[in-house]
Amino acid sequence: MLLVEMKTGLNNTSVCALEPSGCTPLPSMASTRAARLGEELLQDFRSHQCMQLWNDDNMGSLWACPMDKYIHRRWVLVWLACLLLAAALFFFLLLKKDRRKAARGSRTALLLHSADGAGYERLVGALASALSQMPLRVAVDLWSRRELSAHGALAWFHHQRRRILQEGGVVILLFSPAAVAQCQQWLQLQTVEPGPHDALAAWLSCVLPDFLQGRATGRYVGVYFDGLLHPDSVPSPFRVAPLFSLPSQLPAFLDALQGGCSTSAGRPADRVERVTQALRSALDSCTSSSEAPGCCEEWDLGPCTTLE
């Protein structure tokens, strides 16, 4: 940087820096490069770090001050900014990867149930919400009524079953007295009466071939609520899948859903206890409600006959 030293009095001088826009006084409030380095350039000049190129007793002197250290410092700042940006990007990608890994680590589950009244639907919703905290990614028709209405029950169940099984997930069959009765009718007549059980008929047509053709192992889990059903009432084709009573057998059920993961890694004991209490509270509320035929009492269906 070229500096011009000019005499302004007997013992006074002023210094300005030569730039394309003119000679910028030092120090200066301008936004030029020399103005930004004004104090530092003056310090270099006064500490004799600049080399004199020309001198005139009347007009003044011309000095050349080195800029290497300022350029070096600027590049240091640029590199520091790049390193900080790279570190921020690295941590962002690492966090995103961890989230994806966690999402992949949580197994997907499709919860299939029968329409047994408003009280029983609340109980099903409580089960789905509880499973979502384990963590499991749960799909249930109660949470997808718009899609169910747009595409139809049969198409929705087929799509969800195919997607979840392709992802290595599991299909949960929730048996109730009404569901067992409709299953028996379906197995005998390959149809059910039209009405509130149309959705059950749709998912039966999706899952039954897997059971009849020996493809159910590892893909399906059966559950029923404590006091609402006897396990022998579950139709025999579905007994090839593990069957659990909830909430009394919740830990074993969760192990089956998560492929036998350990308690400490997959389901903390306090979380299991909270889920158990939530299900028990919902079950008590359901059984005490007179509006839910699937909850009021256990239906004595007797053991389901084996179909040849």
N, C-alpha and C positions, 0 to 999 in steps of 0.2 A: 504494500500500500504506500503510495507517495503522499508525503506530508509537506505542506508549504508553511514555513515559519516566517511571519512578517512582523516587522517592528511597528508598534503602535505608539510608542513613546520613547522617552530616554532610556528607561530600563524595562519596558514592557514589550511583550511579544504576543501574538496570537497565532494559533495553529489551525489549519484547515486541511481536509483530506481531499485529494483530487479524485473526482468521480466523473462518469460520463455526463452527469447532470450539472456539474460545476464543482466548485470547491466548497465542501461542507464544513462549516465551523465545528470545532471540537471543544467542549461537548455540545451536542445538539439534540433537539427533540424530534428531528426529522425521522422518517422511516427508512432511510437508506442504510446500506450495509455499514458504511463508515460510522454513521450516527449510532447504530446499535453497539458498535465496538468502541465508542468514543472514549470512555474512561480508561479502557485497557490500552488503547493506542497512545493516549497521553502518558500513561504510566510507562510504557515502553520507551516513548520519546524522552521523557525526563530521566529515565534510568540509563540512557545512552545505549539502548539496544538497537537503535536505528542508525543507518549509515548515511552520512552526509554526501550528497551527490553534487551539490552546487551551492555556492555562497556568494552573496553580494552585500556589502556593508550597508548599502542604501535600500535595496529591494528586499532582501531577506535570504532565506536558505531553502534548499530542496532536500528532503530526506526520504530514504527508502526504509520502511519498516517491514520485517518479515511477517508473513501471515501463516506460516506452516502450523504453528501451534493452535491457531484458531480453526484452521481447516481440519486438523486432526481431532480437535475437540468436537467439532460439528459431526464428523463421521462417527465418533464414539457415541454421541447422542443418538445418531441414526441407527447404529447397530444395537444400542440399548433398547430403543423403541421397537426394533424388529424382533429382538429376543423376547421382550415382554409380550408382543403380539403373538409370537410363535408359542410361548408358554400358555397364554390364554386360550389359543386355538387348541393346543394339545389337551388342556384340562377340559375344554368343552367337548372334544371328541371322546375323551375318556369317560366323561359323565354320560354322554349319549350312548356309548357302548355299554356301560354298566346298566343303563336303563333298559336297553334292548336285551341284554343278557338276563336281567331280572324278569322282563316280560316273557322271554323264551322259557325261563325257569318255572314260571307259574303255568301249571297245566290248564288246559281248557276243558270245560265240562258243559254238556247239554243236559238240562233237567227236564224230563218228560213226566207229565202228571195228568190226572183226569180233572174234569170240571165238576167239583163236588159242592159248589155253593160258595158264597162270598167269604164265610168264615174259613173254609178250607183254603181258598185262594190266598187269604192273608197268611195262613200257616206256610203255604208254599213259598210266598214272597219272603217270609222270615228265613226260611231255609236257604233260599237263593242268596239273600243278603249276607247270611252268616258264612256261606261257602266263599263268597267274594272276598272275605277278610282273611282267608287262610294262608297264602293267597291262591285263589283260583279265578280264572276268567270264566264266568258263568253266563250261559245263554239260556233264556227261558222265555216262553211265549208271552208271559205277563209283561215283560219289558219290551216287547217288540210287536205290540198290537197293530201299529200302523203298517209295518212290513207284512205282518200276517194277513191283514185285510187287503193289502195291495196285491200280494202274490198268491194268496190262498194257503190254507193250512198244509196241504200235501206238499206243495213246492217248497214252502219254508222249512218244513221238517226235513225233507230230503236234502236240501242245501246245507242246513246246519249240521246234520249228521255226517254228510260227506266231508265238509270242511273240518269239523272237529276231529274226526277219525284220521284224516290226512295229517293233521297237526300233532298226532300222537295223543289226543285227548281221550276223554271217557264220556260215555253216555250213562246218565243216572236215571233209572226207572223208578219212579215213586209210586208204590202200590198203595191203593186205598180199597175199602170194600167195594165202592162203585167201580173202580178200575178193574178189580179182579172179576166182578160180574160181567163187565163188558169184554174183558179178555176171554172169558170162558165162552161167551156168545160168539165172539169173533173166531175162536179156534174151532168151534163146532159148525158155524154157518158161513164163515168168511165175510161177515158183515155185522154191523151194529145198527140199532135203531137210530134214525136221524134225530138231531136235536143237539143238546149241549155236549154230547160225546163225539161230535164229528171230529174234533181235534184229536181225541184219543184214537179214533179209527185211522186217522191220517198217520200218526206216528207209529201205530201198530203195523201198518203196511210197510213202514220204513225199516223197522228193527226186527220184525219176526223172521224174515228170511235169514238173517245172520244167526239166529238161534237154531232154526231148523236145519241149517247147512253147516253147523259147527264152527261158525266164525265169531262167536260171542266172547270167547275167553280173552281176557285182558282188555276188552273194549267196553264192557258193560258192567254196571254195578246196580244191584237192586236195594231199595230201602223202603221202610214203612215206619210209621210213627208208633211209639209205645202206646199200647192199649187200644189201638184202632184196628188191628188186624192180627190174625194168627199166621205165623210163617208158613204153616202147611196149606194155607189157602192160596198161596201164590201158585199159578198154573205151572205144571211140571216143566214145560219147555224153557221157562225163564229161570229155573232153579240151577242151571249150569253156571250162572253168574253168582258172585258173592252176594249175600243178602244180609243186611244189617238193620237193626231196630234203633231208631233215633228218639231221644238223644242218648239213650243208655249205652249204645255201642259206638258213640261218635269217634273216639280215638282210633278204633280199628277201622272204621269207615274212612277216616281221613288218611290213614296209612295206605289203604287200598287205592284211594284216589291219587295219592302222590307217589305211588309205586314203591311203598315201603321206606320212605325217607324217615330219618331219625327225628325224634321229638324236638331235640334242640335245634336242628337245622331247618326243619320244615314247618313246625307248628309249636310255638312256645306254649307251655302248660297254662299260663294265665289267659292266653287267647282262646285255647280250647275250653277253658272253664267259662269264659264270657259267652262263647257260642253256645255251650250247653245250657247256660242259664237263659239265654235269649230264646232258644228253641223250647225249653221247658215252659217259659212264660207264655209264648205264643200257643203252645199246645194246650196249656191250662185254659187260656182265653177261648180257644176254639172249642174245647170240649164242654165249656160252660155256656156256650152260645146255642140257643135253640134254632138259629137260622141256618146252621150248617149241618145238613144231614150226614155228611161224611165224618163229622166230628162228634156227634152226640153220643154215640155208643158203638161198640164193636159189633159188626155184623157177623153172625154165625153162619158162614158159608160152607163150613166143612172143608175137608181136603179136596182139592181139585182132582178130578179123575184124570188119569194118564191117557193121552190120546195116542192111539196107535197109528 
